[in-house]
Amino acid sequence: MFTLAAKQKGLQLIVYNDPDVPQYLKTDAVKLRQVLINLLNNALKFTREGNVTLQIVKDYEPCEEVDGCRLLFAVIDTGPASLLKS
């Protein structure tokens, strides 16, 4: 979905999925998908050169039977850092 947009801007799109991340998730898939789409769209929109990375890793806390695991999602880009200095 984002590969074409990245390629058109000359950006590298990197997806890092930690091997410890479970294959199946029990979550609100619609909301998670929408949040990730919005973050990736913004990263691609404001990045002029370099790359955009989606990183998914399992939290260091052990998984519990009832609560499951906590996953950490990060969108990292090489866009303008000046936006963060407000």
N, C-alpha and C positions, 0 to 999 in steps of 0.2 A: 504493500500500500504506500509506503514512504520511499521505497527504493527509487522510483521514477523521479519524484520531486528532488531527492538528494542528487541524483545523477544529473538532472537538468541544471542544477546550480553548481555542479562540479564538487559536491561534498561527498565525503565518505560516510556511509551509515553503518554503524557498528552495533551489533546486538550481542551482549554478553549475558548468557544464562548460566549461572553457577551450577556445576554438576550436582550440588547438594539440594537444589530446588526440586521439590516433588513434581512428578509428572502431571498430577491432577490437583486442582484447587477447588475448594468449596468456598465460594465468594459470590458477591453480586457482580456477575460478569459484565453486565451492561454498564454499571457505574465505573468499574475498573477500566474497562475498554475506553470509555469516554474521557476519563482523566488522562490516560496514557496518550490517546489521540490528540487531546488538546496540548499537552506538554510537548509532544513530538512536533506537532504543527508549529507551535511557537518557536521551538528551537530551530527548525528548518527555515522559518520565516526570517529570523533575526541573525542567522549565521551566514556570513558572506564567504568564508573560506575555512577549510579544515574539516572538522567532522562533528557528527552528532552521534552520541552513544546512548543506547538504552541498556541499563545494567540491572539485572535481577539477581539478588543474592538472598540466601537464607540467613536470618538473624542468628547470632552466635548462641542464643539461649536454646537449650534442648527442647525438642518437640514434646508436647504433652498430649495424651490421648484425647482429652476432652477439648482443650483449646486449640490443639493443632500447632502449627508453626507460624512464626511471623516472618513475612517476606519483606524485603526492602527493595523498592523500585527507585531508580535514579535516571534522570535524563541529563546528560552532561554534554555541553557544546563548547565550541570555540568562538562563540558570538561575542558581541561587545561587552566587555566587563564594566564599562562606564554606567550601564543601566543599574548595576548593583550598588553604586556609590551614593544613592539618593539619601 
